[in-house]
């Protein structure tokens, strides 16, 4: 595909330079510089653990853990997984893996046994850190389920037929011998660190000198909103620079304290939260192991946090928290809302009611390290709520016709593409998928639809896969979802395509109403048709109590479509008089 080298001013293409230069260091080399500058400042505060760790202490504990990993046989390039909720140990593993050139693999703590097996096999994880359990998730029990060999007597080495790459399992437990349950081949955190006493500081330093900024540093899994997750490989150069520029966009310094209710396993938590703080000498404040709105607000008050991050559903829960009025949130200055479409009214409420006056809207994807766009932290709220802002420095972005690759004019809707330091190395073990995502000219095709405004800021319209073609007309679900949310009864809406013999596709909508409110589906269709072209009104509207979601607040539309297809099959079966019809979770009486 030919690339337009000198786009006209009206082309939907943007490249941003900067007075700030790209960093050429590894993650650990930069962290060591920060430690030297701010040794006494707090690096991590974990409220549920009652822990406060300064930068000097962080460096010391990372060194001990890195030595333990080396003593255990972890080599440069080996994959080190962590399956845990948010805690201090997560940050230590993140930093220690980078120090010795290992590749950190983030494992979703919501995974069940089959999902864990898929992730560990896909990434080829050799060392796994895990907490024993959390709520109804028995992590040790799931590993035992996958690796029955671990329950047998004999050698103390770990071996698992279903996970052939896995060599070490390390249990993060408060008590040194707790929760091993007689499993051979398992080590506790204390045992691993103790093994590192035999490894010298010189050996760790020598290992560090072999690490290159372009080495893989992290494997993260895509969100799974459109199917099975893929393993995204990100380098030190990707991650460090993305966090560095995001921190500068936020005006972050060593005086800032960031409340982090988002999960560390996700790119939002690991990069845009943890690394943003660690690049500047700021403090990471962990309010709870898993998101709790009250705990988040309490942490902001008690720790005098200057910033808070979150996906839209988290900010909604914080606004609706019954105890919100009792907390003093006056320390808040900034923060980022990202991870899912951000309704303008929600943005306005967070600024107005939480006092987060410099709130920024962020956009990106895991394959882009992840942040590509941020709104300005100052200026009218209405302007910040109208787009996802401009691309970060040293990044290129363009909007193209998804069929021809032609760069479109500003204002036209097409596929958003990225190029620059932040583009992933590729999908681990999947060359074909990598080639589909990154073209020969090094542009990452996001799969998102959007348009570029005259000032270069970007508006996201939806996913390319979600675009509905009804009778030859392109319809964008995000636009219709925004219209539905304007109805006073609607809390959330998800719009998608429904197969139709005549039109090819029709629009369907799942709608969740506010508590105690009633409205008929036909009234919602009429509401949309009064505000937009008639063909944008969904033919099908279902009232539902919940949506299938990822833990970061993204709607899994492929699961909705599966449910709708079952409903359509059941409807057709009833029309034929069939005795047996497929079951569907859509409530009876709510279909059109």
C-alpha positions in Angstrom: 0.0 0.0 0.0 1.4 3.4 -0.9 2.0 5.8 1.9 1.2 9.5 1.6 4.5 11.1 2.5 3.4 14.7 2.4 -0.3 14.7 3.3 -2.3 17.7 2.4 -3.6 19.8 5.4 -7.0 18.3 4.9 -5.8 14.6 5.0 -6.7 12.6 8.1 -3.0 12.1 9.0 -1.1 13.4 12.0 2.5 13.2 13.1 3.6 14.8 16.4 7.2 15.8 17.2 8.2 17.0 20.6 10.9 18.9 22.5 11.0 15.7 24.6 13.3 13.1 23.0 12.6 9.3 23.0 14.3 7.5 25.8 16.9 4.9 24.8 17.2 3.1 28.1 15.8 -0.2 29.4 13.0 -0.1 32.0 15.4 -1.1 34.8 18.1 1.5 33.8 15.5 4.3 34.0 14.2 3.0 37.3 17.7 3.0 38.8 18.0 6.7 37.8 14.7 7.5 39.5 15.8 5.6 42.6 19.0 7.7 42.7 17.0 10.9 42.5 14.2 10.1 44.9 15.3 7.3 47.3 13.2 8.5 50.2 10.0 9.1 48.3 7.2 6.6 48.5 7.0 4.3 45.5 4.2 2.0 46.4 1.5 2.3 49.1 -0.7 -0.8 49.5 -3.6 0.0 51.8 -5.0 -3.6 52.2 -1.5 -4.9 53.0 -0.6 -2.0 55.3 2.6 -1.5 53.3 4.6 1.6 52.4 7.7 1.1 50.2 10.1 3.9 49.4 12.1 4.0 46.1 15.2 2.9 47.9 13.3 0.0 49.5 11.7 -0.9 46.2 15.2 -1.1 44.6 16.5 -3.3 47.4 13.5 -5.7 47.3 13.6 -5.9 43.5 17.3 -6.8 43.7 16.7 -9.6 46.1 13.8 -11.0 44.0 15.9 -10.7 40.8 18.7 -12.7 42.5 16.2 -15.4 43.5 15.0 -15.7 39.9 18.5 -16.0 38.6 19.4 -18.6 41.3 16.3 -20.5 40.2 17.5 -20.7 36.6 15.5 -17.9 35.0 17.4 -16.8 31.9 17.2 -13.7 29.7 14.1 -14.0 27.5 12.4 -16.5 29.8 8.7 -15.9 30.4 7.7 -15.1 34.0 3.9 -15.0 34.6 2.0 -13.4 37.4 -1.5 -14.4 38.3 -2.6 -12.1 41.1 -4.8 -9.2 42.2 -3.1 -5.9 42.8 -0.5 -5.9 45.5 3.1 -4.8 46.2 4.5 -8.2 45.0 3.0 -7.6 41.6 5.1 -4.4 41.2 8.2 -6.2 42.5 7.8 -9.1 39.9 7.3 -6.5 37.2 10.5 -4.7 38.0 12.6 -7.8 38.8 11.7 -9.4 35.5 12.8 -6.3 33.7 16.1 -6.1 35.7 17.3 -9.6 34.5 15.8 -9.4 31.0 13.0 -11.8 31.6 9.6 -11.3 29.9 6.7 -10.5 32.3 3.5 -12.2 31.3 0.3 -10.7 32.7 -2.3 -13.3 33.6 -5.9 -12.1 34.2 -6.9 -13.0 37.9 -10.5 -13.6 36.6 -9.3 -16.6 34.5 -10.6 -20.1 35.2 -8.5 -23.2 34.7 -9.1 -23.6 31.0 -8.3 -20.0 30.4 -5.1 -20.2 32.5 -4.0 -23.3 30.5 -4.6 -21.4 27.2 -2.7 -18.3 28.3 0.3 -20.2 29.8 0.6 -22.5 26.8 0.3 -19.6 24.3 3.0 -17.5 26.0 5.2 -20.4 26.9 5.4 -19.4 30.6 8.2 -21.1 32.5 7.8 -19.4 35.9 4.5 -18.6 37.4 3.9 -16.4 40.5 0.4 -16.7 42.0 -1.6 -15.8 45.1 -3.3 -18.8 46.8 -6.8 -17.6 46.3 -9.1 -14.5 46.2 -12.8 -14.5 46.8 -14.2 -17.6 45.0 -11.1 -18.1 42.9 -8.9 -20.9 44.2 -5.7 -20.3 42.1 -3.7 -23.2 43.7 -6.7 -25.5 43.2 -6.9 -24.6 39.5 -3.2 -25.4 39.1 -3.7 -28.7 40.8 -6.6 -29.4 38.5 -4.3 -28.8 35.5 -1.2 -30.5 36.9 -2.3 -33.6 38.8 1.4 -34.7 38.8 2.1 -32.0 41.4 0.1 -34.0 43.9 2.3 -37.1 43.7 5.3 -37.9 45.7 8.9 -38.1 44.5 11.1 -35.4 43.1 10.7 -31.8 44.3 10.9 -30.5 40.7 7.8 -29.3 39.0 6.5 -31.0 35.9 3.1 -30.7 34.2 2.1 -32.6 31.0 -0.6 -30.0 30.1 1.8 -27.1 30.7 5.0 -28.5 29.3 6.9 -25.2 29.5 6.1 -24.5 33.1 9.1 -25.2 35.4 8.5 -23.2 38.5 5.5 -22.1 40.5 6.0 -19.5 43.3 3.2 -18.9 45.8 2.8 -15.3 47.1 1.7 -16.0 50.7 1.9 -14.0 53.9 3.2 -17.0 55.8 6.3 -18.7 54.4 4.9 -22.2 54.4 1.3 -21.4 54.0 -1.0 -22.8 51.3 1.4 -25.2 49.6 -1.0 -28.1 50.4 1.7 -30.7 49.9 2.2 -29.7 46.2 5.7 -30.8 45.1 7.7 -28.4 42.9 6.0 -25.3 44.4 8.0 -22.7 46.2 7.0 -19.8 48.5 8.1 -16.3 47.9 10.4 -16.4 50.9 12.1 -19.6 49.6 12.7 -18.0 46.2 14.2 -14.8 47.7 16.3 -16.9 50.2 17.8 -18.8 47.2 19.1 -15.6 45.8 21.6 -15.1 48.6 24.0 -17.1 46.6 23.8 -14.7 43.7 26.1 -11.6 43.8 25.1 -8.0 42.9 27.8 -8.2 40.2 26.0 -11.1 38.6 22.8 -9.2 38.5 24.5 -6.1 37.1 26.2 -8.2 34.4 22.8 -9.7 33.4 21.4 -6.2 33.2 24.1 -5.1 30.8 23.0 -7.8 28.4 19.5 -6.4 28.2 18.7 -4.2 25.2 15.9 -1.6 24.9 14.5 -3.5 21.9 14.3 -6.8 23.9 10.8 -8.1 24.7 9.8 -7.0 28.2 6.2 -8.0 28.5 3.4 -10.2 27.0 -0.1 -9.0 27.5 -3.2 -10.6 26.2 -5.8 -8.8 24.2 -9.1 -8.2 25.9 -11.0 -11.0 24.1 -14.0 -8.8 23.1 -14.0 -10.3 19.6 -12.8 -13.9 20.3 -9.8 -15.7 21.8 -7.1 -13.4 23.3 -3.8 -13.0 21.4 -0.4 -12.6 23.1 1.0 -9.1 22.5 4.8 -8.8 22.7 6.0 -5.4 23.9 9.6 -4.2 24.3 11.4 -2.1 26.9 11.4 0.7 24.3 7.7 0.4 23.7 6.7 0.5 27.4 9.1 3.0 28.8 8.5 5.7 26.2 4.7 5.2 26.3 4.7 5.7 30.0 7.2 8.6 29.8 5.1 10.6 27.3 1.8 9.8 29.1 3.3 11.1 32.4 4.4 14.3 30.8 1.0 14.8 29.2 -0.5 14.5 32.7 2.0 17.0 34.1 3.2 14.2 36.5 6.2 14.8 38.9 7.6 13.1 42.0 5.0 15.0 44.1 2.1 13.2 42.5 0.2 10.3 44.1 -1.9 8.1 41.8 -4.8 6.1 43.1 -4.9 2.9 41.0 -8.1 0.9 41.2 -7.6 -0.6 37.7 -6.1 -4.1 37.6 -2.3 -4.3 37.2 -2.5 -7.3 34.8 -4.2 -4.9 32.2 -2.1 -2.5 30.1 -4.0 0.4 31.8 -2.8 -0.6 35.2 0.7 -1.9 34.3 1.8 0.9 31.9 -0.4 3.9 32.3 -0.5 3.6 36.0 2.5 1.7 37.4 5.1 2.7 34.9 3.8 6.3 34.6 4.6 6.6 38.3 7.9 4.8 38.2 9.2 6.9 35.4 8.7 10.1 37.5 9.3 9.1 41.1 5.5 9.4 41.9 3.6 7.1 44.3 1.4 4.1 43.3 -1.5 3.9 45.7 -3.3 0.6 45.8 -6.8 1.1 47.4 -7.9 -2.6 47.3 -6.9 -5.9 45.7 -9.9 -5.6 43.3 -12.0 -2.5 42.5 -14.2 -1.2 45.2 -15.7 2.3 44.8 -15.7 3.1 48.5 -12.1 1.9 49.0 -11.0 4.0 46.0 -12.6 7.2 47.4 -11.2 6.5 50.9 -7.7 6.1 49.5 -7.9 9.4 47.6 -8.9 11.1 50.8 -6.5 9.3 53.2 -3.4 9.3 50.9 -4.1 12.8 49.5 -4.0 11.4 46.0 -3.6 13.9 43.2 -4.8 11.6 40.4 -7.0 8.6 39.9 -7.4 6.4 36.9 -10.3 4.2 35.8 -12.6 2.8 33.1 -16.0 4.5 32.7 -17.8 1.9 34.8 -15.5 2.5 37.7 -16.1 6.2 37.7 -19.8 5.6 37.4 -19.6 3.4 40.5 -17.6 6.0 42.4 -20.2 8.7 41.6 -23.0 6.5 42.7 -21.2 5.3 45.9 -23.6 6.0 48.8 -20.7 7.4 51.0 -19.2 9.7 48.4 -20.3 12.9 50.1 -18.4 11.9 53.2 -15.0 11.8 51.6 -12.7 14.8 51.1 -11.5 14.6 47.5 -10.0 18.1 47.3 -6.5 16.7 46.6 -7.5 15.4 43.2 -6.0 17.3 40.2 -6.0 14.9 37.3 -6.5 11.4 36.1 -7.3 9.3 33.0 -10.6 7.8 31.9 -10.1 5.2 29.2 -10.6 1.5 28.3 -14.1 1.9 26.9 -16.2 4.7 25.3 -16.4 7.6 27.7 -19.9 9.2 27.7 -19.6 13.1 27.7 -22.1 13.4 30.6 -20.0 11.1 32.7 -16.9 13.1 31.9 -18.7 16.3 33.0 -19.9 14.6 36.3 -16.4 13.4 37.2 -15.0 16.9 36.8 -17.9 18.6 38.6 -18.7 16.1 41.4 -15.4 14.4 42.1 -13.4 17.6 41.5 -11.0 16.0 39.1 -10.6 19.2 37.2 -7.8 18.1 34.8 -9.4 14.7 33.9 -8.1 13.4 30.6 -9.7 11.0 28.1 -7.4 8.3 26.8 -7.5 6.0 23.9 -5.2 3.2 22.6 -4.9 -0.5 22.5 -2.7 -3.2 23.9 -0.8 -3.6 20.6 0.2 0.1 20.9 1.8 -0.1 24.4 -1.1 1.1 25.0 -1.7 4.9 24.9 -1.9 6.6 21.5 -4.2 9.6 22.3 -4.9 11.8 25.3 -7.0 14.9 25.6 -5.5 18.1 27.0 -5.6 18.3 30.8 -6.8 21.9 30.7 -9.4 23.7 28.6 -13.2 23.4 28.5 -14.7 20.2 29.7 -17.0 20.1 26.7 -14.0 20.0 24.4 -12.3 17.2 26.3 -15.5 15.2 26.2 -15.9 15.6 22.4 -12.9 13.4 21.3 -10.1 11.2 22.6 -7.6 14.0 21.9 -4.4 14.0 19.9 -1.7 11.4 19.5 1.2 11.4 21.9 4.6 12.8 20.7 6.7 10.8 18.3 3.7 8.9 17.0 1.9 8.9 13.6 -1.8 8.3 13.1 -3.9 8.2 10.0 -7.5 7.3 9.1 -7.9 5.2 5.9 -10.5 3.6 3.8 -10.6 0.0 5.2 -11.0 -1.4 1.7 -8.5 0.6 -0.3 -6.0 1.9 2.3 -6.5 5.4 0.9 -6.0 8.2 3.5 -9.3 9.9 4.0 -10.1 13.6 4.4 -10.5 15.0 7.9 -14.1 14.4 9.1 -14.5 11.1 7.1 -14.9 7.8 9.0 -12.4 5.1 8.4 -10.0 2.7 10.1 -7.5 4.3 12.5 -3.9 3.2 12.0 -0.7 3.9 14.0 3.0 3.9 13.4 5.9 4.7 15.7 8.0 3.5 18.7 4.9 2.2 20.4 3.8 -0.4 17.9 4.1 -4.0 19.3 6.8 -6.5 18.3 4.0 -8.8 17.2 1.7 -11.6 18.5 3.7 -14.3 20.2 3.7 -17.5 18.1 1.3 -16.1 15.5 3.1 -14.7 12.5 -0.1 -14.7 10.4 -2.1 -12.6 12.8 0.9 -10.2 13.1 1.1 -9.7 9.4 -2.7 -9.0 9.3 -2.3 -6.4 12.1 1.0 -4.6 10.9 1.3 -3.9 7.2 4.5 -3.8 5.1 4.9 -0.1 5.8 4.9 -0.7 9.6 1.4 0.7 10.2 -0.6 -1.0 12.9 -4.2 -1.4 11.8 -6.3 -0.9 14.9 -9.6 -2.3 13.8 -11.2 0.8 15.2 -13.3 3.2 13.2 -12.9 6.9 13.7 -12.5 10.3 12.1 -9.9 13.1 12.5 -11.0 16.6 13.3 -9.4 19.7 11.7 -7.2 20.2 14.8 -5.8 16.7 14.5 -7.8 15.3 17.4 -9.5 11.9 17.0 -13.1 10.8 17.4 -13.7 7.0 17.7 -16.8 5.7 16.1 -16.6 2.0 17.0 -15.0 -1.2 15.9 -14.6 -2.1 12.3 -16.0 -5.6 13.0 -19.0 -4.0 14.7 -19.9 -1.8 11.8 -23.4 -2.8 10.5 -24.2 -2.7 6.8 -27.9 -2.4 6.4 -29.1 -2.4 2.8 -25.8 -0.9 1.7 -25.8 1.8 4.4 -22.9 1.9 6.9 -24.1 2.2 10.5 -21.8 2.8 13.4 -23.0 1.3 16.7 -21.2 3.8 18.9 -23.2 6.7 17.4 -26.5 4.9 18.2 -25.4 3.9 21.7 -24.7 7.5 22.4 -28.2 8.4 21.3 -29.8 5.7 23.4 -27.8 6.9 26.5 -29.4 10.3 26.1 -32.7 8.8 27.1 -33.2 9.5 30.8 -34.2 5.9 31.5 -31.1 4.3 29.9 -28.0 3.5 31.9 -26.1 1.4 29.3 -26.6 0.4 25.7 -24.9 -2.0 23.3 -25.8 -1.9 19.6 -24.8 -4.6 17.1 -25.8 -6.3 13.8 -28.5 -8.9 13.6 -28.6 -11.1 10.5 -31.6 -10.3 8.1 -32.5 -12.1 4.9 -33.8 -8.9 3.2 -31.5 -6.2 4.4 -28.4 -8.3 5.1 -28.2 -6.9 8.6 -30.6 -5.1 11.0 -29.7 -3.2 14.1 -30.2 -4.8 17.5 -29.7 -3.2 20.9 -29.3 -4.5 24.4 -30.4 -1.8 26.9 -29.9 -1.7 30.6 -32.2 0.8 32.4 -31.7 2.7 35.6 -33.0 1.1 38.8 -36.8 1.5 39.3 -37.4 2.9 35.8 -39.6 1.4 33.1 -39.8 2.1 29.4 -41.1 0.1 26.4 -38.6 -1.0 23.7 -40.8 0.7 21.0 -40.4 4.0 22.9 -36.6 3.7 22.7 -36.8 3.0 19.0 -38.9 6.1 18.5 -36.6 8.1 20.7 -33.7 7.3 18.3 -35.7 7.9 15.2 -36.7 11.4 16.3 -33.0 12.3 16.7 -31.4 10.6 13.7 -32.2 9.1 10.3 -35.0 6.5 10.5 -32.7 3.7 9.5 -30.5 4.3 12.6 -33.3 3.2 14.9 -32.7 -0.4 16.1 -35.3 -2.8 14.8 -34.7 -5.0 17.8 -34.5 -3.7 21.4 -34.1 -6.0 24.3 -34.2 -4.8 28.0 -31.6 -6.8 29.9 -30.2 -6.7 33.5 -26.5 -7.0 32.5 -24.0 -7.3 29.7 -21.2 -9.8 29.2 -18.1 -7.7 30.0 -14.4 -8.0 30.3 -13.0 -7.0 33.8 -11.9 -3.7 32.3 -15.4 -2.7 31.4 -15.5 -3.6 27.7 -18.7 -5.1 26.3 -18.1 -8.5 24.7 -20.4 -8.1 21.7 -19.5 -11.4 20.2 -21.2 -13.0 23.2 -24.2 -10.8 22.8 -24.4 -11.9 19.1 -24.2 -15.5 20.2 -27.2 -15.0 22.5 -29.2 -13.2 19.9 -28.5 -15.9 17.3 -29.9 -18.4 19.8 -32.9 -16.2 20.3 -33.5 -15.9 16.6 -33.2 -19.7 16.2 -35.7 -20.2 19.0 -38.1 -17.7 17.4 -37.8 -19.5 14.0 -38.3 -22.9 15.7 -41.4 -21.7 17.4 -42.7 -20.3 14.1 -42.2 -23.8 12.5 -44.0 -25.3 15.4 -40.9 -27.2 16.6 -41.2 -28.8 20.0 -37.6 -28.1 21.0 -36.1 -24.7 20.6 -32.7 -23.4 21.6 -32.6 -21.6 24.9 -31.7 -17.9 25.1 -30.9 -15.7 28.1 -32.8 -12.8 26.7 -35.9 -12.2 29.0 -39.2 -13.2 27.5 -41.5 -10.3 26.9 -38.7 -7.8 26.2 -38.2 -8.6 22.5 -39.9 -6.4 19.9 
